[in-house]
Amino acid sequence: MKLNKLYNLAKQYISEDVTYEDIFILFKEIYDIDSYKLLINEDIELDENKIIPLLDRLTDEPLGYILSKQRFLKRDFYINKDVLIPRYETEELTLLALNDIKNYKYDDLVILDMCSGSGCIGISLDLELEKLKIDHNIYLVDISSKANEVAKINKERFDSKVKIELSDLFTSFKRRVDVLISNPPYIPSLVNVSSRVKNNEPNISLFGGIDGLDIIRRMLLELKQIDYPKLIYLEIDPSQEDELRRIIESLEIKYAYKFIEDINHKIRFLKMEKIYGN
């Protein structure tokens, strides 16, 4: 089938869940066609049988799982259905932490990526700090052994030096941490998420109980086990701001904190910085 005809056929799959970008990426991946040829609809012949079954899958399955990879901070991370698909908001979270870390002075910097999933946060920080020649140790911790297997593949893919451990939060992980960063399960369980997300991505990584704070609440109340990190960065739901204020202000060690909007102007991140002398 001619490219222009096949591309027009593919565009019929566009919906609330399937974007133009999904179609564009799928064509590039399957046919190894550069952007220029796609944009001008070059009159070339393609085997439609290579892509039509994948387009059918795309109606119910996210592109990242179909291709077994997802772009994150200019790197292609391996993913499967044992881990969440990395999203742009989590790129923002990672860059937020990186920009702060670059300006801090540490003798022995220890970073913990908790609920690490594919490892995209911790591995990205590791590679960027290596480029900046900042000495560091980064730990990736997840409750899922299957998620850790995915993280190990990405560690090898990027020749990263992160350390990967299995633990239910701090149950088996007890050591000093300077920076805690996490994209934990935080969606309130009663929130109506799309069936495409709910039926494909691991629910244990999505939902955090009635208010979405089951994991985050435990994490904050158990900070003593990692010696109260100097900096904490969490991805959150906008509805959780008031309860998070209450939790933070009840902690034994005091933290300055602020809620930060994402690119869509929604409260999406919580940054906490330990106040010294208390």
N, C-alpha and C positions, 0 to 999 in steps of 0.2 A: 504494500500500500504506500502511496506517496506520503511524504512527511507532512505536507500541509493538510491533507485529508485526515491522516491519523491524529495529528495534533488537534484538529477541530473536533474529532470524535472524542478525544481524551478530555477536552474542555467541558464536555457534557457531564462529566463526573464531579465538577466543581459544586460545592455545597457549603453549608455552614461549617462543616468539619474539614472539607477538602479544599485547599486553596490553589490559586494559580501557581504559587511557588512550589507546592507539592508536585504538581504536574510537570513543571519545568525541571525540577530536580530529578524526577523519575526518568524523564526522557534523557537527560544528560548521563545518568548512571547506566541505564540499560543500553543505550546506543552509542555512548561515548561521543556525543554530538556537542560541539562548543556552542556557546550562547549566541554567537553571530548567526549560525545556521538556523537555530531555532527561531530567532527573532525575525529573520527574513523569509521563514518558511521555504527554505531551499527545496527545489523539486527533486528530491532523491527518494529512492525506493527503500522501504524498511519492512522487516518482518513483524507484522502486527501481533503474531502469536507470542512474541517475547514480552509484550507489555500489557495486552488486554487482560490476562489473568491477574496481573498485579494491580491494574486499575480496579478490577472487581474487588480485590482484597482491600483496596484503599478506602472503600466506602465504609468498612467496619473496623479497619485496623490502621493505626498511625504509621506514617511513612517511615519513621525511625526504626520500628520493628521489622518492617518489610525489608529495609536495606541493612538491618543489623548495625546501624551506626547513626550517630547524631553529632552535628557540628556544635562545638562548645569552645568559645574563645579561640576560634581559628584552628581548632584541632578536631579531627574526626574520632570520637570515642566509640568503642564497641559497646553495644547495648543488646539486651534481650528482655523478655518479659519478666525476668527476675528483678529488674530495676526500673525506676522511673525514667522517662525520657527527659533528659536535661532541657530546661527551658530558659528563655532569655532573662527572666527575672533572677534566676540563679546565677547567670553570668554577671548581672548587676551586683548581686550579693558578693560574689567572689572579687570583683573589681573594687568594691567598697572596702573590703578588708585589705586587699593588696595595697591600695593607695595609702592606707593608714600605716600598715606594717613597714612600708618603705621609709617612713619618717620616724620610726621608733628605734631605739638603741637597745639591743639585747646582747648579753654575753653568751647565752645558750638558748636560742629561741626554740620553743616547743609549740607546735600548732596541732590542734585536734580537730579533724573533720568528723563530727559525730553524725550517725545515720548516713553514712557515706555513699551507699548505693554503688553506682558505677565508678565512683572515685573521681568524678570530673572536677569537683571543687579542690580537693586536696592535691591531686596530681597537677592541676593547673597552677596552683600556688607554688608547688615544689619547682616546677619548670621555670616559672617566672622569677622566683627568688634565686634560683641557680644562675639565671642570666644576669641578675643584679649583684651576684657574688655576696649574697647575704647568707651567712651560716644559719642552718636551721635543721630541725627534725620534725617531720610531719607524720602523724598517725591517722589512719583511716579506720574507724570503728563502726561496725554494723551488727545488728542482731541476726542477720540472715547470712548463713554460710554460702548460699547460692549467689547472693549479691557480692560477697567477698570474692567469689570465683571470677565474676565479671570484672571487679576492680583489679584483680591480679593480672588478667589479660591486658587491661589498659596500662597497668604499671609496666609490663614487659613491652607493650607497643611503643611507649614513649621513653623507655629506659629511665623510669623514675625511681627515686630512692625512698619513696614513702614506705612506711611499715603498716601492714594490714592486720587488724586484730578482730576477733569475734567477741562481742560482749553486748549484754542488755544494758545500754547506757554505761554507767560506771561500775556495774556489778563486778566485772573482771578487769576493768581498766582503772587503775588507781596510781596516778603519777602526776607530778607537777605539770601544769599546762599554762602557757602564757596567753595563747589566743585560742578561743573556742569558736568554731564556725559550724553552722548546721542548717540544712534544709530538711527539717524533720517532718513527720506526718502532722499536718496542722489543719486539715480541712474538717470542719464540724460534720459529724456523721449524718446529720439531717439535711445537709446542703445537697441540692439536686445537681450532681455532676453528670456530664453527658455519658451515655451508655458506651460510647467509643473509648472514653477514658476508663470508666469503671470496669468494663469487661476485658480490658487489655492490660492496664497497668496494675502493679501489685497493690492491693487495697491496704496492706499493712504499712505501706509507704505513703499512702494518701491520707488516711483518716486518723484523726486524733481524739476520738470520743465526742461526746455531746457538744462541748464547746470548742473542740479541736485542740485543746491544751493538755491532754493527758500526758504526752511525752515531754512537751516543753515545761510543764509545771514540775514534773519529776526532775528534769535536767537542772532547772534553776534551784530547786530546793536541795539538790544533792551536790552543788558546786564545791562544797568543802572537800569532797573526795578527790578533786583535782586541784586543790589549793587555791581556789577562787581566782580564775584567770584574770589577767589585766584587761583583756579586751574580749568581748563576746559579740558575735554577729549571728542573728537568727532570721530566717525567712518566716513570715507569719501571715495570718489572715487579718484584714482590716478590722473585723469585728472584735478582735481580741485585745485592743489597746487598753481599755479600762481595767480588765482583769490582770493584764500583764503589769500595769502600774502597781496594782495592789500587791502582786507577788514580789516584785522587785523591792518595793518599799518595806516589805516584811523581812527581807533577808538580814542575816546577822552582820554580814559585811556590806557596806554601802557602795552603791554604784550610781554614777551619773548615767543617764540614759536618754535616748531620743528615738523617736519613730520617724522613719524615712520613707518617702514616697518612691514608687517605681516609675518607670517611663510613662506609665498610663495615669500618673497622678493619684494612685491609690497607696495607702499605707501598706507597705509590704515588708519592711525590714526593721528590726530592732537592733540598735547598737548600744552596748553597755561598756562603760569604762570604770574600772575600780578606783574608788576614792581612797587615797592613801592617808594614813594617820587615824584610821578607825578600826 
